[in-house]
Amino acid sequence: MKTASRLFHLEFRKVAKADVWDRSVHAYDVYDKGQKAGRIYLDMHPREGKDKWFSESGVIPGMRGEQLPEAALICNFSGGVAGDPG
């Protein structure tokens, strides 16, 4: 996220109480020049019942002046459980 921030001049702010589909998922609001531009969900680690591939998916489409876009990054990096640093 630090790299994306530098490359695209964005700021990511963690959303503490976002509605997510699993407690391991983290949500971040994305800001462009101080203005909220959307939200990204990071689902980074494998778990029972989760697809085993990596993907990106739109969650809510953005509509100028109507709603901000939301997207999810689905990964299966090792770690994410006690005793497994990844």
PyMOL Python script that loads the backbone (N, CA, C, O; Angstrom):
from pymol import cmd

cmd.read_pdbstr("""\
ATOM      1  N   MET A   1       0.825  -1.182   0.000  1.00  0.00           N
ATOM      2  CA  MET A   1       0.000   0.000   0.000  1.00  0.00           C
ATOM      3  C   MET A   1       0.876   1.256   0.000  1.00  0.00           C
ATOM      4  O   MET A   1       0.504   2.284  -0.566  1.00  0.00           O
ATOM      5  N   LYS A   2       2.042   1.157   0.642  1.00  0.00           N
ATOM      6  CA  LYS A   2       2.950   2.303   0.613  1.00  0.00           C
ATOM      7  C   LYS A   2       3.405   2.592  -0.814  1.00  0.00           C
ATOM      8  O   LYS A   2       3.508   3.747  -1.226  1.00  0.00           O
ATOM      9  N   THR A   3       3.675   1.527  -1.554  1.00  0.00           N
ATOM     10  CA  THR A   3       4.102   1.698  -2.939  1.00  0.00           C
ATOM     11  C   THR A   3       2.985   2.307  -3.777  1.00  0.00           C
ATOM     12  O   THR A   3       3.234   3.232  -4.550  1.00  0.00           O
ATOM     13  N   ALA A   4       1.769   1.811  -3.640  1.00  0.00           N
ATOM     14  CA  ALA A   4       0.634   2.371  -4.382  1.00  0.00           C
ATOM     15  C   ALA A   4       0.413   3.830  -4.008  1.00  0.00           C
ATOM     16  O   ALA A   4       0.086   4.651  -4.865  1.00  0.00           O
ATOM     17  N   SER A   5       0.590   4.154  -2.732  1.00  0.00           N
ATOM     18  CA  SER A   5       0.440   5.540  -2.291  1.00  0.00           C
ATOM     19  C   SER A   5       1.433   6.451  -2.996  1.00  0.00           C
ATOM     20  O   SER A   5       1.081   7.533  -3.468  1.00  0.00           O
ATOM     21  N   ARG A   6       2.677   5.996  -3.060  1.00  0.00           N
ATOM     22  CA  ARG A   6       3.714   6.811  -3.714  1.00  0.00           C
ATOM     23  C   ARG A   6       3.496   6.900  -5.226  1.00  0.00           C
ATOM     24  O   ARG A   6       3.598   7.979  -5.809  1.00  0.00           O
ATOM     25  N   LEU A   7       3.197   5.771  -5.850  1.00  0.00           N
ATOM     26  CA  LEU A   7       3.046   5.752  -7.306  1.00  0.00           C
ATOM     27  C   LEU A   7       1.849   6.568  -7.795  1.00  0.00           C
ATOM     28  O   LEU A   7       1.936   7.290  -8.788  1.00  0.00           O
ATOM     29  N   PHE A   8       0.738   6.439  -7.082  1.00  0.00           N
ATOM     30  CA  PHE A   8      -0.506   7.042  -7.563  1.00  0.00           C
ATOM     31  C   PHE A   8      -0.951   8.254  -6.750  1.00  0.00           C
ATOM     32  O   PHE A   8      -2.023   8.809  -6.991  1.00  0.00           O
ATOM     33  N   HIS A   9      -0.122   8.665  -5.783  1.00  0.00           N
ATOM     34  CA  HIS A   9      -0.419   9.843  -4.951  1.00  0.00           C
ATOM     35  C   HIS A   9      -1.760   9.707  -4.260  1.00  0.00           C
ATOM     36  O   HIS A   9      -2.578  10.626  -4.267  1.00  0.00           O
ATOM     37  N   LEU A  10      -1.972   8.529  -3.656  1.00  0.00           N
ATOM     38  CA  LEU A  10      -3.213   8.237  -2.939  1.00  0.00           C
ATOM     39  C   LEU A  10      -2.918   8.054  -1.454  1.00  0.00           C
ATOM     40  O   LEU A  10      -1.773   7.847  -1.051  1.00  0.00           O
ATOM     41  N   GLU A  11      -3.969   8.133  -0.657  1.00  0.00           N
ATOM     42  CA  GLU A  11      -3.869   7.859   0.768  1.00  0.00           C
ATOM     43  C   GLU A  11      -4.889   6.776   1.106  1.00  0.00           C
ATOM     44  O   GLU A  11      -6.029   6.819   0.641  1.00  0.00           O
ATOM     45  N   PHE A  12      -4.470   5.800   1.920  1.00  0.00           N
ATOM     46  CA  PHE A  12      -5.357   4.725   2.353  1.00  0.00           C
ATOM     47  C   PHE A  12      -5.595   4.877   3.856  1.00  0.00           C
ATOM     48  O   PHE A  12      -4.647   4.974   4.635  1.00  0.00           O
ATOM     49  N   ARG A  13      -6.870   4.896   4.255  1.00  0.00           N
ATOM     50  CA  ARG A  13      -7.220   5.005   5.673  1.00  0.00           C
ATOM     51  C   ARG A  13      -8.055   3.795   6.065  1.00  0.00           C
ATOM     52  O   ARG A  13      -9.115   3.542   5.492  1.00  0.00           O
ATOM     53  N   LYS A  14      -7.556   3.045   7.059  1.00  0.00           N
ATOM     54  CA  LYS A  14      -8.252   1.835   7.495  1.00  0.00           C
ATOM     55  C   LYS A  14      -9.616   2.191   8.087  1.00  0.00           C
ATOM     56  O   LYS A  14      -9.745   3.139   8.863  1.00  0.00           O
ATOM     57  N   VAL A  15     -10.633   1.409   7.705  1.00  0.00           N
ATOM     58  CA  VAL A  15     -11.996   1.581   8.218  1.00  0.00           C
ATOM     59  C   VAL A  15     -12.170   0.580   9.356  1.00  0.00           C
ATOM     60  O   VAL A  15     -12.191  -0.630   9.131  1.00  0.00           O
ATOM     61  N   ALA A  16     -12.292   1.088  10.566  1.00  0.00           N
ATOM     62  CA  ALA A  16     -12.305   0.226  11.751  1.00  0.00           C
ATOM     63  C   ALA A  16     -13.524  -0.688  11.826  1.00  0.00           C
ATOM     64  O   ALA A  16     -13.389  -1.854  12.197  1.00  0.00           O
ATOM     65  N   LYS A  17     -14.697  -0.193  11.487  1.00  0.00           N
ATOM     66  CA  LYS A  17     -15.925  -0.979  11.670  1.00  0.00           C
ATOM     67  C   LYS A  17     -16.666  -1.187  10.355  1.00  0.00           C
ATOM     68  O   LYS A  17     -17.882  -1.008  10.284  1.00  0.00           O
ATOM     69  N   ALA A  18     -15.933  -1.563   9.323  1.00  0.00           N
ATOM     70  CA  ALA A  18     -16.558  -1.805   8.020  1.00  0.00           C
ATOM     71  C   ALA A  18     -17.298  -3.144   8.032  1.00  0.00           C
ATOM     72  O   ALA A  18     -16.881  -4.085   8.707  1.00  0.00           O
ATOM     73  N   ASP A  19     -18.387  -3.219   7.286  1.00  0.00           N
ATOM     74  CA  ASP A  19     -19.081  -4.494   7.102  1.00  0.00           C
ATOM     75  C   ASP A  19     -18.267  -5.338   6.123  1.00  0.00           C
ATOM     76  O   ASP A  19     -18.130  -4.985   4.952  1.00  0.00           O
ATOM     77  N   VAL A  20     -17.732  -6.450   6.611  1.00  0.00           N
ATOM     78  CA  VAL A  20     -16.917  -7.335   5.779  1.00  0.00           C
ATOM     79  C   VAL A  20     -17.468  -8.759   5.872  1.00  0.00           C
ATOM     80  O   VAL A  20     -18.203  -9.081   6.806  1.00  0.00           O
ATOM     81  N   TRP A  21     -17.121  -9.600   4.916  1.00  0.00           N
ATOM     82  CA  TRP A  21     -17.664 -10.957   4.834  1.00  0.00           C
ATOM     83  C   TRP A  21     -16.903 -11.962   5.696  1.00  0.00           C
ATOM     84  O   TRP A  21     -17.362 -13.087   5.891  1.00  0.00           O
ATOM     85  N   ASP A  22     -15.735 -11.556   6.214  1.00  0.00           N
ATOM     86  CA  ASP A  22     -14.980 -12.410   7.126  1.00  0.00           C
ATOM     87  C   ASP A  22     -14.151 -11.507   8.022  1.00  0.00           C
ATOM     88  O   ASP A  22     -13.702 -10.449   7.581  1.00  0.00           O
ATOM     89  N   ARG A  23     -13.941 -11.900   9.261  1.00  0.00           N
ATOM     90  CA  ARG A  23     -13.215 -11.027  10.183  1.00  0.00           C
ATOM     91  C   ARG A  23     -11.761 -10.804   9.786  1.00  0.00           C
ATOM     92  O   ARG A  23     -11.123  -9.886  10.302  1.00  0.00           O
ATOM     93  N   SER A  24     -11.216 -11.627   8.873  1.00  0.00           N
ATOM     94  CA  SER A  24      -9.839 -11.441   8.419  1.00  0.00           C
ATOM     95  C   SER A  24      -9.729 -10.400   7.301  1.00  0.00           C
ATOM     96  O   SER A  24      -8.620 -10.022   6.921  1.00  0.00           O
ATOM     97  N   VAL A  25     -10.853  -9.938   6.775  1.00  0.00           N
ATOM     98  CA  VAL A  25     -10.870  -8.944   5.687  1.00  0.00           C
ATOM     99  C   VAL A  25     -10.722  -7.547   6.283  1.00  0.00           C
ATOM    100  O   VAL A  25     -11.346  -7.225   7.294  1.00  0.00           O
ATOM    101  N   HIS A  26      -9.891  -6.721   5.650  1.00  0.00           N
ATOM    102  CA  HIS A  26      -9.686  -5.338   6.092  1.00  0.00           C
ATOM    103  C   HIS A  26     -10.178  -4.388   5.001  1.00  0.00           C
ATOM    104  O   HIS A  26     -10.000  -4.648   3.811  1.00  0.00           O
ATOM    105  N   ALA A  27     -10.790  -3.296   5.416  1.00  0.00           N
ATOM    106  CA  ALA A  27     -11.301  -2.300   4.474  1.00  0.00           C
ATOM    107  C   ALA A  27     -10.528  -0.997   4.646  1.00  0.00           C
ATOM    108  O   ALA A  27     -10.179  -0.602   5.758  1.00  0.00           O
ATOM    109  N   TYR A  28     -10.268  -0.337   3.511  1.00  0.00           N
ATOM    110  CA  TYR A  28      -9.575   0.943   3.512  1.00  0.00           C
ATOM    111  C   TYR A  28     -10.322   1.910   2.606  1.00  0.00           C
ATOM    112  O   TYR A  28     -10.679   1.571   1.478  1.00  0.00           O
ATOM    113  N   ASP A  29     -10.554   3.111   3.107  1.00  0.00           N
ATOM    114  CA  ASP A  29     -11.059   4.167   2.243  1.00  0.00           C
ATOM    115  C   ASP A  29      -9.873   4.750   1.499  1.00  0.00           C
ATOM    116  O   ASP A  29      -8.794   4.914   2.069  1.00  0.00           O
ATOM    117  N   VAL A  30     -10.071   5.059   0.235  1.00  0.00           N
ATOM    118  CA  VAL A  30      -9.020   5.577  -0.630  1.00  0.00           C
ATOM    119  C   VAL A  30      -9.278   7.061  -0.855  1.00  0.00           C
ATOM    120  O   VAL A  30     -10.383   7.461  -1.219  1.00  0.00           O
ATOM    121  N   TYR A  31      -8.244   7.872  -0.634  1.00  0.00           N
ATOM    122  CA  TYR A  31      -8.352   9.320  -0.811  1.00  0.00           C
ATOM    123  C   TYR A  31      -7.402   9.788  -1.896  1.00  0.00           C
ATOM    124  O   TYR A  31      -6.251   9.357  -1.964  1.00  0.00           O
ATOM    125  N   ASP A  32      -7.893  10.666  -2.733  1.00  0.00           N
ATOM    126  CA  ASP A  32      -7.120  11.280  -3.799  1.00  0.00           C
ATOM    127  C   ASP A  32      -7.135  12.783  -3.548  1.00  0.00           C
ATOM    128  O   ASP A  32      -8.185  13.422  -3.616  1.00  0.00           O
ATOM    129  N   LYS A  33      -5.965  13.339  -3.258  1.00  0.00           N
ATOM    130  CA  LYS A  33      -5.840  14.773  -2.955  1.00  0.00           C
ATOM    131  C   LYS A  33      -6.786  15.180  -1.830  1.00  0.00           C
ATOM    132  O   LYS A  33      -7.397  16.247  -1.880  1.00  0.00           O
ATOM    133  N   GLY A  34      -6.905  14.320  -0.809  1.00  0.00           N
ATOM    134  CA  GLY A  34      -7.716  14.623   0.352  1.00  0.00           C
ATOM    135  C   GLY A  34      -9.199  14.353   0.215  1.00  0.00           C
ATOM    136  O   GLY A  34      -9.944  14.494   1.185  1.00  0.00           O
ATOM    137  N   GLN A  35      -9.640  13.967  -0.969  1.00  0.00           N
ATOM    138  CA  GLN A  35     -11.062  13.697  -1.199  1.00  0.00           C
ATOM    139  C   GLN A  35     -11.282  12.185  -1.316  1.00  0.00           C
ATOM    140  O   GLN A  35     -10.561  11.493  -2.034  1.00  0.00           O
ATOM    141  N   LYS A  36     -12.291  11.689  -0.596  1.00  0.00           N
ATOM    142  CA  LYS A  36     -12.578  10.257  -0.649  1.00  0.00           C
ATOM    143  C   LYS A  36     -12.955   9.854  -2.070  1.00  0.00           C
ATOM    144  O   LYS A  36     -13.840  10.441  -2.692  1.00  0.00           O
ATOM    145  N   ALA A  37     -12.243   8.820  -2.570  1.00  0.00           N
ATOM    146  CA  ALA A  37     -12.438   8.389  -3.954  1.00  0.00           C
ATOM    147  C   ALA A  37     -13.040   6.991  -4.061  1.00  0.00           C
ATOM    148  O   ALA A  37     -13.470   6.598  -5.145  1.00  0.00           O
ATOM    149  N   GLY A  38     -13.083   6.229  -2.967  1.00  0.00           N
ATOM    150  CA  GLY A  38     -13.639   4.883  -3.007  1.00  0.00           C
ATOM    151  C   GLY A  38     -13.180   4.076  -1.817  1.00  0.00           C
ATOM    152  O   GLY A  38     -12.652   4.619  -0.846  1.00  0.00           O
ATOM    153  N   ARG A  39     -13.387   2.770  -1.898  1.00  0.00           N
ATOM    154  CA  ARG A  39     -13.005   1.851  -0.819  1.00  0.00           C
ATOM    155  C   ARG A  39     -12.463   0.580  -1.443  1.00  0.00           C
ATOM    156  O   ARG A  39     -12.924   0.137  -2.495  1.00  0.00           O
ATOM    157  N   ILE A  40     -11.461  -0.008  -0.766  1.00  0.00           N
ATOM    158  CA  ILE A  40     -10.916  -1.294  -1.188  1.00  0.00           C
ATOM    159  C   ILE A  40     -10.952  -2.249   0.003  1.00  0.00           C
ATOM    160  O   ILE A  40     -10.666  -1.871   1.139  1.00  0.00           O
ATOM    161  N   TYR A  41     -11.311  -3.497  -0.291  1.00  0.00           N
ATOM    162  CA  TYR A  41     -11.321  -4.565   0.703  1.00  0.00           C
ATOM    163  C   TYR A  41     -10.163  -5.496   0.388  1.00  0.00           C
ATOM    164  O   TYR A  41      -9.989  -5.913  -0.757  1.00  0.00           O
ATOM    165  N   LEU A  42      -9.371  -5.822   1.404  1.00  0.00           N
ATOM    166  CA  LEU A  42      -8.244  -6.727   1.223  1.00  0.00           C
ATOM    167  C   LEU A  42      -8.533  -8.032   1.953  1.00  0.00           C
ATOM    168  O   LEU A  42      -8.607  -8.074   3.181  1.00  0.00           O
ATOM    169  N   ASP A  43      -8.692  -9.086   1.178  1.00  0.00           N
ATOM    170  CA  ASP A  43      -8.947 -10.446   1.688  1.00  0.00           C
ATOM    171  C   ASP A  43      -7.694 -11.234   1.333  1.00  0.00           C
ATOM    172  O   ASP A  43      -7.625 -11.840   0.264  1.00  0.00           O
ATOM    173  N   MET A  44      -6.699 -11.232   2.223  1.00  0.00           N
ATOM    174  CA  MET A  44      -5.339 -11.606   1.867  1.00  0.00           C
ATOM    175  C   MET A  44      -4.930 -13.055   2.108  1.00  0.00           C
ATOM    176  O   MET A  44      -3.964 -13.515   1.499  1.00  0.00           O
ATOM    177  N   HIS A  45      -5.632 -13.797   2.981  1.00  0.00           N
ATOM    178  CA  HIS A  45      -5.149 -15.111   3.387  1.00  0.00           C
ATOM    179  C   HIS A  45      -6.168 -16.212   3.113  1.00  0.00           C
ATOM    180  O   HIS A  45      -7.372 -15.960   3.095  1.00  0.00           O
ATOM    181  N   PRO A  46      -5.677 -17.444   2.898  1.00  0.00           N
ATOM    182  CA  PRO A  46      -6.597 -18.562   2.650  1.00  0.00           C
ATOM    183  C   PRO A  46      -7.402 -18.902   3.903  1.00  0.00           C
ATOM    184  O   PRO A  46      -6.972 -18.634   5.025  1.00  0.00           O
ATOM    185  N   ARG A  47      -8.563 -19.491   3.695  1.00  0.00           N
ATOM    186  CA  ARG A  47      -9.387 -20.007   4.789  1.00  0.00           C
ATOM    187  C   ARG A  47     -10.329 -21.045   4.196  1.00  0.00           C
ATOM    188  O   ARG A  47     -10.517 -21.111   2.981  1.00  0.00           O
ATOM    189  N   GLU A  48     -10.907 -21.838   5.055  1.00  0.00           N
ATOM    190  CA  GLU A  48     -11.829 -22.882   4.620  1.00  0.00           C
ATOM    191  C   GLU A  48     -12.994 -22.266   3.849  1.00  0.00           C
ATOM    192  O   GLU A  48     -13.610 -21.300   4.298  1.00  0.00           O
ATOM    193  N   GLY A  49     -13.287 -22.842   2.678  1.00  0.00           N
ATOM    194  CA  GLY A  49     -14.414 -22.393   1.870  1.00  0.00           C
ATOM    195  C   GLY A  49     -14.115 -21.241   0.928  1.00  0.00           C
ATOM    196  O   GLY A  49     -14.977 -20.857   0.138  1.00  0.00           O
ATOM    197  N   LYS A  50     -12.925 -20.687   0.991  1.00  0.00           N
ATOM    198  CA  LYS A  50     -12.548 -19.568   0.123  1.00  0.00           C
ATOM    199  C   LYS A  50     -11.919 -20.108  -1.155  1.00  0.00           C
ATOM    200  O   LYS A  50     -11.186 -21.097  -1.116  1.00  0.00           O
ATOM    201  N   ASP A  51     -12.202 -19.460  -2.297  1.00  0.00           N
ATOM    202  CA  ASP A  51     -11.559 -19.846  -3.552  1.00  0.00           C
ATOM    203  C   ASP A  51     -10.043 -19.786  -3.391  1.00  0.00           C
ATOM    204  O   ASP A  51      -9.530 -18.993  -2.601  1.00  0.00           O
ATOM    205  N   LYS A  52      -9.335 -20.612  -4.131  1.00  0.00           N
ATOM    206  CA  LYS A  52      -7.891 -20.742  -3.961  1.00  0.00           C
ATOM    207  C   LYS A  52      -7.072 -19.873  -4.909  1.00  0.00           C
ATOM    208  O   LYS A  52      -5.843 -19.922  -4.855  1.00  0.00           O
ATOM    209  N   TRP A  53      -7.691 -19.093  -5.761  1.00  0.00           N
ATOM    210  CA  TRP A  53      -6.933 -18.268  -6.694  1.00  0.00           C
ATOM    211  C   TRP A  53      -6.936 -16.812  -6.243  1.00  0.00           C
ATOM    212  O   TRP A  53      -7.630 -16.444  -5.295  1.00  0.00           O
ATOM    213  N   PHE A  54      -6.156 -15.997  -6.930  1.00  0.00           N
ATOM    214  CA  PHE A  54      -6.061 -14.566  -6.666  1.00  0.00           C
ATOM    215  C   PHE A  54      -6.952 -13.844  -7.674  1.00  0.00           C
ATOM    216  O   PHE A  54      -7.008 -14.226  -8.843  1.00  0.00           O
ATOM    217  N   SER A  55      -7.645 -12.804  -7.225  1.00  0.00           N
ATOM    218  CA  SER A  55      -8.495 -12.058  -8.161  1.00  0.00           C
ATOM    219  C   SER A  55      -8.797 -10.670  -7.616  1.00  0.00           C
ATOM    220  O   SER A  55      -8.532 -10.363  -6.454  1.00  0.00           O
ATOM    221  N   GLU A  56      -9.347  -9.859  -8.472  1.00  0.00           N
ATOM    222  CA  GLU A  56      -9.848  -8.530  -8.120  1.00  0.00           C
ATOM    223  C   GLU A  56     -11.276  -8.497  -8.596  1.00  0.00           C
ATOM    224  O   GLU A  56     -11.601  -9.037  -9.653  1.00  0.00           O
ATOM    225  N   SER A  57     -12.127  -7.866  -7.820  1.00  0.00           N
ATOM    226  CA  SER A  57     -13.529  -7.826  -8.200  1.00  0.00           C
ATOM    227  C   SER A  57     -14.151  -6.513  -7.765  1.00  0.00           C
ATOM    228  O   SER A  57     -13.903  -6.027  -6.662  1.00  0.00           O
ATOM    229  N   GLY A  58     -14.960  -5.947  -8.642  1.00  0.00           N
ATOM    230  CA  GLY A  58     -15.740  -4.788  -8.246  1.00  0.00           C
ATOM    231  C   GLY A  58     -16.825  -5.224  -7.277  1.00  0.00           C
ATOM    232  O   GLY A  58     -17.431  -6.280  -7.460  1.00  0.00           O
ATOM    233  N   VAL A  59     -17.075  -4.432  -6.261  1.00  0.00           N
ATOM    234  CA  VAL A  59     -18.123  -4.721  -5.288  1.00  0.00           C
ATOM    235  C   VAL A  59     -19.313  -3.797  -5.550  1.00  0.00           C
ATOM    236  O   VAL A  59     -20.457  -4.246  -5.624  1.00  0.00           O
ATOM    237  N   ILE A  60     -19.027  -2.511  -5.688  1.00  0.00           N
ATOM    238  CA  ILE A  60     -20.039  -1.500  -6.005  1.00  0.00           C
ATOM    239  C   ILE A  60     -19.466  -0.635  -7.120  1.00  0.00           C
ATOM    240  O   ILE A  60     -18.372  -0.094  -6.963  1.00  0.00           O
ATOM    241  N   PRO A  61     -20.165  -0.487  -8.236  1.00  0.00           N
ATOM    242  CA  PRO A  61     -19.636   0.353  -9.308  1.00  0.00           C
ATOM    243  C   PRO A  61     -19.704   1.833  -8.926  1.00  0.00           C
ATOM    244  O   PRO A  61     -20.636   2.268  -8.249  1.00  0.00           O
ATOM    245  N   GLY A  62     -18.726   2.582  -9.360  1.00  0.00           N
ATOM    246  CA  GLY A  62     -18.744   4.021  -9.134  1.00  0.00           C
ATOM    247  C   GLY A  62     -19.628   4.705 -10.161  1.00  0.00           C
ATOM    248  O   GLY A  62     -19.661   4.326 -11.332  1.00  0.00           O
ATOM    249  N   MET A  63     -20.339   5.719  -9.700  1.00  0.00           N
ATOM    250  CA  MET A  63     -21.188   6.527 -10.592  1.00  0.00           C
ATOM    251  C   MET A  63     -20.970   7.985 -10.207  1.00  0.00           C
ATOM    252  O   MET A  63     -21.358   8.409  -9.119  1.00  0.00           O
ATOM    253  N   ARG A  64     -20.351   8.747 -11.096  1.00  0.00           N
ATOM    254  CA  ARG A  64     -20.003  10.137 -10.800  1.00  0.00           C
ATOM    255  C   ARG A  64     -21.192  10.895 -10.216  1.00  0.00           C
ATOM    256  O   ARG A  64     -22.271  10.938 -10.807  1.00  0.00           O
ATOM    257  N   GLY A  65     -20.976  11.485  -9.058  1.00  0.00           N
ATOM    258  CA  GLY A  65     -22.005  12.262  -8.402  1.00  0.00           C
ATOM    259  C   GLY A  65     -23.070  11.434  -7.694  1.00  0.00           C
ATOM    260  O   GLY A  65     -23.950  11.997  -7.044  1.00  0.00           O
ATOM    261  N   GLU A  66     -23.008  10.107  -7.804  1.00  0.00           N
ATOM    262  CA  GLU A  66     -24.033   9.232  -7.218  1.00  0.00           C
ATOM    263  C   GLU A  66     -23.463   8.350  -6.108  1.00  0.00           C
ATOM    264  O   GLU A  66     -23.956   8.369  -4.980  1.00  0.00           O
ATOM    265  N   GLN A  67     -22.412   7.569  -6.434  1.00  0.00           N
ATOM    266  CA  GLN A  67     -21.814   6.664  -5.450  1.00  0.00           C
ATOM    267  C   GLN A  67     -20.353   6.414  -5.783  1.00  0.00           C
ATOM    268  O   GLN A  67     -19.945   6.429  -6.944  1.00  0.00           O
ATOM    269  N   LEU A  68     -19.580   6.185  -4.733  1.00  0.00           N
ATOM    270  CA  LEU A  68     -18.158   5.904  -4.900  1.00  0.00           C
ATOM    271  C   LEU A  68     -17.944   4.413  -5.162  1.00  0.00           C
ATOM    272  O   LEU A  68     -18.699   3.582  -4.657  1.00  0.00           O
ATOM    273  N   PRO A  69     -16.923   4.070  -5.946  1.00  0.00           N
ATOM    274  CA  PRO A  69     -16.668   2.652  -6.232  1.00  0.00           C
ATOM    275  C   PRO A  69     -16.065   1.932  -5.036  1.00  0.00           C
ATOM    276  O   PRO A  69     -15.376   2.526  -4.207  1.00  0.00           O
ATOM    277  N   GLU A  70     -16.345   0.633  -4.971  1.00  0.00           N
ATOM    278  CA  GLU A  70     -15.716  -0.243  -3.992  1.00  0.00           C
ATOM    279  C   GLU A  70     -15.243  -1.483  -4.738  1.00  0.00           C
ATOM    280  O   GLU A  70     -15.913  -1.976  -5.646  1.00  0.00           O
ATOM    281  N   ALA A  71     -14.063  -1.980  -4.332  1.00  0.00           N
ATOM    282  CA  ALA A  71     -13.492  -3.155  -4.982  1.00  0.00           C
ATOM    283  C   ALA A  71     -12.840  -4.047  -3.935  1.00  0.00           C
ATOM    284  O   ALA A  71     -12.539  -3.604  -2.827  1.00  0.00           O
ATOM    285  N   ALA A  72     -12.627  -5.301  -4.297  1.00  0.00           N
ATOM    286  CA  ALA A  72     -11.992  -6.266  -3.405  1.00  0.00           C
ATOM    287  C   ALA A  72     -10.792  -6.895  -4.091  1.00  0.00           C
ATOM    288  O   ALA A  72     -10.842  -7.240  -5.272  1.00  0.00           O
ATOM    289  N   LEU A  73      -9.721  -7.037  -3.338  1.00  0.00           N
ATOM    290  CA  LEU A  73      -8.544  -7.772  -3.785  1.00  0.00           C
ATOM    291  C   LEU A  73      -8.535  -9.074  -2.998  1.00  0.00           C
ATOM    292  O   LEU A  73      -8.394  -9.068  -1.775  1.00  0.00           O
ATOM    293  N   ILE A  74      -8.688 -10.193  -3.706  1.00  0.00           N
ATOM    294  CA  ILE A  74      -8.774 -11.509  -3.086  1.00  0.00           C
ATOM    295  C   ILE A  74      -7.454 -12.236  -3.335  1.00  0.00           C
ATOM    296  O   ILE A  74      -7.069 -12.463  -4.482  1.00  0.00           O
ATOM    297  N   CYS A  75      -6.763 -12.601  -2.250  1.00  0.00           N
ATOM    298  CA  CYS A  75      -5.459 -13.254  -2.358  1.00  0.00           C
ATOM    299  C   CYS A  75      -5.443 -14.505  -1.490  1.00  0.00           C
ATOM    300  O   CYS A  75      -6.390 -14.779  -0.753  1.00  0.00           O
ATOM    301  N   ASN A  76      -4.365 -15.250  -1.590  1.00  0.00           N
ATOM    302  CA  ASN A  76      -4.172 -16.442  -0.767  1.00  0.00           C
ATOM    303  C   ASN A  76      -2.735 -16.546  -0.310  1.00  0.00           C
ATOM    304  O   ASN A  76      -2.105 -17.596  -0.441  1.00  0.00           O
ATOM    305  N   PHE A  77      -2.211 -15.442   0.233  1.00  0.00           N
ATOM    306  CA  PHE A  77      -0.868 -15.446   0.777  1.00  0.00           C
ATOM    307  C   PHE A  77      -0.850 -16.270   2.052  1.00  0.00           C
ATOM    308  O   PHE A  77      -1.830 -16.303   2.796  1.00  0.00           O
ATOM    309  N   SER A  78       0.270 -16.934   2.299  1.00  0.00           N
ATOM    310  CA  SER A  78       0.375 -17.699   3.542  1.00  0.00           C
ATOM    311  C   SER A  78       0.332 -16.732   4.718  1.00  0.00           C
ATOM    312  O   SER A  78       0.512 -15.526   4.554  1.00  0.00           O
ATOM    313  N   GLY A  79       0.094 -17.276   5.896  1.00  0.00           N
ATOM    314  CA  GLY A  79      -0.004 -16.446   7.092  1.00  0.00           C
ATOM    315  C   GLY A  79      -1.460 -16.135   7.395  1.00  0.00           C
ATOM    316  O   GLY A  79      -2.378 -16.740   6.841  1.00  0.00           O
ATOM    317  N   GLY A  80      -1.642 -15.180   8.286  1.00  0.00           N
ATOM    318  CA  GLY A  80      -2.987 -14.790   8.632  1.00  0.00           C
ATOM    319  C   GLY A  80      -3.593 -15.603   9.775  1.00  0.00           C
ATOM    320  O   GLY A  80      -4.722 -15.350  10.194  1.00  0.00           O
ATOM    321  N   VAL A  81      -2.836 -16.578  10.274  1.00  0.00           N
ATOM    322  CA  VAL A  81      -3.322 -17.376  11.412  1.00  0.00           C
ATOM    323  C   VAL A  81      -2.223 -17.376  12.484  1.00  0.00           C
ATOM    324  O   VAL A  81      -1.045 -17.181  12.185  1.00  0.00           O
ATOM    325  N   ALA A  82      -2.625 -17.593  13.703  1.00  0.00           N
ATOM    326  CA  ALA A  82      -1.677 -17.607  14.809  1.00  0.00           C
ATOM    327  C   ALA A  82      -0.540 -18.590  14.547  1.00  0.00           C
ATOM    328  O   ALA A  82      -0.779 -19.736  14.167  1.00  0.00           O
ATOM    329  N   GLY A  83       0.675 -18.147  14.749  1.00  0.00           N
ATOM    330  CA  GLY A  83       1.848 -19.000  14.579  1.00  0.00           C
ATOM    331  C   GLY A  83       2.380 -19.084  13.158  1.00  0.00           C
ATOM    332  O   GLY A  83       3.421 -19.702  12.937  1.00  0.00           O
ATOM    333  N   ASP A  84       1.698 -18.481  12.184  1.00  0.00           N
ATOM    334  CA  ASP A  84       2.146 -18.502  10.788  1.00  0.00           C
ATOM    335  C   ASP A  84       2.346 -17.062  10.319  1.00  0.00           C
ATOM    336  O   ASP A  84       1.380 -16.397   9.944  1.00  0.00           O
ATOM    337  N   PRO A  85       3.591 -16.571  10.336  1.00  0.00           N
ATOM    338  CA  PRO A  85       3.837 -15.178   9.973  1.00  0.00           C
ATOM    339  C   PRO A  85       3.738 -14.913   8.467  1.00  0.00           C
ATOM    340  O   PRO A  85       3.791 -13.756   8.049  1.00  0.00           O
ATOM    341  N   GLY A  86       3.597 -15.953   7.649  1.00  0.00           N
ATOM    342  CA  GLY A  86       3.464 -15.746   6.206  1.00  0.00           C
ATOM    343  C   GLY A  86       4.785 -15.662   5.497  1.00  0.00           C
ATOM    344  O   GLY A  86       4.821 -15.489   4.279  1.00  0.00           O
TER     345      GLY A  86
END
""", "prot")
cmd.dss("prot")
cmd.show_as("cartoon", "prot")
cmd.util.cbc("prot")
cmd.orient("prot")
